[in-house]
C-alpha cells in the first residue's frame, strides 16, 4: 500500500483516508479519488474480510 501526503493532495481533491484507483497507461500513472459508492464498497469488503478472519481463527 502506498501513501500520499501533503498539501497538494488536498488541493487536488484527495481527502485523507480516501481510497484511490490507480491506472497505468503508456508510461503514465493516473490517480483517481474513489467516489462515495466505491469507498463504501471498499469498506464493506474490508468488513467481510475481517469477519472471515474471525471465523477462521
Secondary structure, 3 states (H helix, E strand, C coil): CCCCCCHHHHHCCCCCCCCEEEEEECCEEEEEECCHHHHHHHHHHHHHHHHHHHHHC
